[in-house]
Amino acid sequence: MAEDISVQNPDIIIEDEHRFKTNTSNRISPVSNILLNILFALCAIICIAPILLIIMISLTEEKEILVNGYTFFPQKLSLKAYDYVITAGDVIWRAYGVSIFVTVVGTLLSLMVICLYAYPLSRQSFKYKNFFSFFAYFTMIFGGGLVPWYMVYTQLVNIKNTIWILIVPYLMNAWYMMIMRTFFKTTIHESIIESAKIDGAGEFRTFFVIVLPLCRAGLATIGLFCTLGYWNDWWLPLVFVTDSKLYNVQYLMYQTLNMIQYLASGSAQFAESSKVLADLPSEGARMAIAVISIGPIIFAYPFFQKYFIKGLTIGAVKG
Amino acid sequence: MPKTTKIWGLILVMVLVFSLTLTSCVTPSPTGTGTTEPSDGTPAAPTEPTVTLKMYLVGNRQEPDTPKVLEEANKYLKDKLNVALDLNVFGWGDDYDQKVNTALASGEAIDIVFTANWAANYYVNAASGYFTELNQYIEKYPAIKQILGEDFLNGSALNGKNYAVPTNKEKVHNWGYLVRKDLVDKYNMDVTGIDSYEKIEPLLKIVKDNEPEITPLCIATMDAPFQLLDWDRISDDDVPGALYPDNRNNTIINNFLAPESIEYYNTMRDWFNNGYIHQDAATMQNQLELMKSGKYFAASQSLKPGKDDEIVASTGIDWVQIDVTRPVMSNRETTGALLAIPAGSKNPEKAFRFIELLYTDKYVKNLLNYGLEDVHYKKLSDNVIELIDPANSGYNPGHGWKFGDQFKDYLMSNEDPQKWEKFLAYNDEGLALNSLGFVFDKTNVETQISACKNVVQAYYKQLFTGSVEVEPTVKQFEAELKAAGVDDLIAEMQRQYDEWLTAK
């Protein structure tokens, strides 16, 4: 026993010493600690201030915006902008519904498609690995251009003016697929798959029961990307959707801001432009729409945060 | 009751959308799609299926009650032409341009689109062959030609071919100032006899001397009194090259450096130094928003009869209109609002006959513009109406000037009962410019144009607002424009213009 201890002890001491050393060398001095804290506090303020400003503008009285410009501290608060948004209601709530549906369904389907493509490519035993890798990679460099792309969705697969047009074009993303493939490669050792096989699991069972649960971090990362991508998208409705029932929130906002900018810039050279401009939502209402469109997506972050950093760093090694 | 109509409206839209989906799926027969309308009246020709015409317009939004209005319109149109209308409205600017240009480029089967020199670019799309040539139809159904007049219709033609028909509305434009009515009354100002942009100075001086809170002149980017020189531009706003707006000669000059313009820069510099112009004029974007704030006395504006009333409605402040320049008919008006038939349309003739209806049929025109009687508007007399709750109305698209014959529109109760008579008189007063119908082809000088644009963008704001010393800036401006190839550009403009003149 005593021998054992004497043998073990030096190890422990050395280990302790080692831990201590690394600790001091990693610890930052109080001065730089404060400086770093100030630096990141500033960064945080730079990020948060504009959002606060938008919220304050949306609460400022319209007349005051015109006279005094934007301010963090309006003299008079008013909920009129939100009143406008709520009474203009139908359109916005509908768009909200579209956005939420597209984001949820789109993210799930997209994760599915990406994983089902990435997983085989991560396996050594897949014979056509190189071809399919290249096939995906190729789309990252070359695209068909806008009009052919448009024709594919409107004439070949006729899904223009259906909810699917807001989902299908973003289902597959070669870059996310590559991150996911690398993630599978680094997280799932061949031996795990082998042992599953020995225990009698088929390929699908292995994938859904063993591999996917082990890759939660990667799924969360790509899931977050997809969620943001779908939620923030206004390009698909801009190009494809002609039925106003299928507009999403981001698009409504984009449309409003863009219209106002366009009419105000004087590039619209028709005599009625000033009259039209007057009918569009006021400054405050625009900001209210912006605040509302931030909405639920802000809650997606804490949910994904847990996995996010890990997933990003592991998956980021390309190869 | 409203609920059921809503549901019916929805069903109707679904049926319509579904039928459209089907037709674009299957290779359509040349006669077009099958009927989808619940037929109430007897169709004009029972053997022929009803054709659905797809129409794209630019506007604020797709009005919620569009299905109801279309249902009503389609009952009427079925008897009249055996057509049904599918109307889609997209937002100003990028929204409309992106959708329409992409659809046109892909050859989609759209039957009627709104186009102009500022939306779904008429020149570009017509030159690319995306629009159907309409001359044969114009000859065959002459009503439109009679209403518009040869001059105006020819003005919208490209190389003698009409690819679209313009709205019949004000056919000329002029420039002037809008000034605050309360201040005009307060100081008993004389607003007559102002026939040039600088003659407003005494008024500005009164305001400057007596109203410390108010800035005499409101300027935002291109919305400056420079517009009152009314150069007849050959290309875009920010591309040098223009003719004098009085047909004095056919020589194209660099309008940014013409003596009149330099005199203008100097005047603005004086005004700026005198405090007539706000310090931030060079960076302001939205003139109307500024006017709304109530901190400005005067603003330069493109005018037409009754413009002051229009701006009163949108700013909530009373304005007086001062007409400064003489009305002229330029390309700006002839291609300001047009309807075209895309080359992808399967039924160009039906589409044209429907367009004709917008010029000749008061019922259809007003139905599409104001919606349903007693639902969206009340008739006060034969030709005067009042909108029902315009702010929350389910159909208030403001389409009046976008298609057909605007003079067939009902007047609103707050409008001048003589509005259309005044418009007609205003149109007659206008001078048709020599350049009417000339379209500059940019292909040979595209590098020069973009280089010149960059230079102009860098200088015009300071010069237009008097924010900088004129002489050194103009010198620099001139040198940079020269380096950007302005001489080649203007020579090319002149060459094309001369060729066009001789051909004419």
Chai-1 contact restraints between the chains, C-beta under 6 A:
chainA,res_idxA,chainB,res_idxB,connection_type,confidence,min_distance_angstrom,max_distance_angstrom,comment,restraint_id
A,L66,B,K292,contact,1.0,0.0,6.0,A-B,restraint_1
A,L66,B,S293,contact,1.0,0.0,6.0,A-B,restraint_2
A,V67,B,S293,contact,1.0,0.0,6.0,A-B,restraint_3
A,V147,B,A105,contact,1.0,0.0,6.0,A-B,restraint_4
A,V147,B,S106,contact,1.0,0.0,6.0,A-B,restraint_5
A,Y150,B,T102,contact,1.0,0.0,6.0,A-B,restraint_6
A,Y150,B,S106,contact,1.0,0.0,6.0,A-B,restraint_7
A,M151,B,S106,contact,1.0,0.0,6.0,A-B,restraint_8
A,N158,B,C25,contact,1.0,0.0,6.0,A-B,restraint_9
A,L238,B,Q98,contact,1.0,0.0,6.0,A-B,restraint_10
A,V239,B,T102,contact,1.0,0.0,6.0,A-B,restraint_11
A,T242,B,N88,contact,1.0,0.0,6.0,A-B,restraint_12
A,S244,B,Q62,contact,1.0,0.0,6.0,A-B,restraint_13
A,Q255,B,G91,contact,1.0,0.0,6.0,A-B,restraint_14
A,Q255,B,D95,contact,1.0,0.0,6.0,A-B,restraint_15
A,N258,B,G93,contact,1.0,0.0,6.0,A-B,restraint_16
A,N258,B,D94,contact,1.0,0.0,6.0,A-B,restraint_17
A,M259,B,G91,contact,1.0,0.0,6.0,A-B,restraint_18
A,M259,B,W92,contact,1.0,0.0,6.0,A-B,restraint_19
A,M259,B,G93,contact,1.0,0.0,6.0,A-B,restraint_20
A,Y262,B,W92,contact,1.0,0.0,6.0,A-B,restraint_21
A,Y262,B,G93,contact,1.0,0.0,6.0,A-B,restraint_22
A,L263,B,W92,contact,1.0,0.0,6.0,A-B,restraint_23
A,A264,B,Q285,contact,1.0,0.0,6.0,A-B,restraint_24
A,A264,B,N286,contact,1.0,0.0,6.0,A-B,restraint_25
A,G266,B,M222,contact,1.0,0.0,6.0,A-B,restraint_26
A,G266,B,D223,contact,1.0,0.0,6.0,A-B,restraint_27
A,A268,B,W118,contact,1.0,0.0,6.0,A-B,restraint_28
A,Q269,B,W118,contact,1.0,0.0,6.0,A-B,restraint_29
A,Q269,B,R332,contact,1.0,0.0,6.0,A-B,restraint_30
A,F270,B,G336,contact,1.0,0.0,6.0,A-B,restraint_31
A,A271,B,S302,contact,1.0,0.0,6.0,A-B,restraint_32
A,A271,B,K304,contact,1.0,0.0,6.0,A-B,restraint_33
A,E272,B,W401,contact,1.0,0.0,6.0,A-B,restraint_34
A,S274,B,L288,contact,1.0,0.0,6.0,A-B,restraint_35
A,K275,B,E310,contact,1.0,0.0,6.0,A-B,restraint_36
A,K275,B,S314,contact,1.0,0.0,6.0,A-B,restraint_37
A,L277,B,L288,contact,1.0,0.0,6.0,A-B,restraint_38
A,A278,B,S314,contact,1.0,0.0,6.0,A-B,restraint_39
